[in-house]
């Protein structure tokens, strides 16, 4: 389970309001995306086609995210 807590003072501390645009969205995506993909890949035993279907993503989109986030799919594959 992932818990995200956001305090107003955390966002203010990062700079001026202009510079904070998009920080909340980006911070949440960064915190959630990799663990979510890893959990789905574990459930599908590393099968990227099944994982993409479960997530409602195109397989190529999932593969790009896996590469970007440096996820090792091999650790869930059954040999």
N, C-alpha and C positions, 0 to 999 in steps of 0.2 A: 504494500500500500504506500502511496506517495501522498504526503501532506504538504501543501504549499501555503505559506503564511506571508502576507504582504503588508508591510506597515508603511504608512504615509511618509514617515521620516526616512525610510530607506530610499524611496524614490527621490525625495528632496536632496538627500545627501549626494546623489550622483551628478548633480549639476543643475543648470537652469531649466525651467519648464520646457523651453524649446528643445533642449538637448535630451530631455526625457521622453520625447515622443517615440512611441513604439517599444520602449524598454520593457514595459510590463508584459506585452505579448511575447516578445523575444525571450524574456527570462523564463516565462512559463513553458514555452515550446522547448527551450534548451533543457529544462529540468525534467520534462515528461517524455519527450520523443524517444530518446535512446532506451530508457527502461521499458517503455511500451513495446518497441520493436523487438527488444531482446526477449521479453515475456512471450510475445506471439511466436517468435521463431522457436523458442523452447517448446511451446505447445504443439507446433507443427513439425517438430524434430528437424528444423532447419530447412523445411520445404518452403521456398520463397513464393512459389505459385499459390500454395494454400494460404500462406501468411498474407500475401497481397489481397487475396479474395476476402479474408476475414477483416482486413482493414479497409476494404473498399478502395484500394489503390491499384494502379497499373503496375505490373511486375517490374517494368523498367524504372518507374518512380521509386518503388521500394528498393531496388538494387542501388539506385543513386543515393538514397538516404543511408543505406547500409554502408556504402563506401565513404560517404561524407562523415558519418559518425564513427567510422573505424570499428565496425562490429564484425567479429569473427564468427561467421555462420557455421563453420566446420565443427565447433564445439558441441553443437546440438544434433548433428547428423549421426544417425546410427549406421555403423559399418558392418 
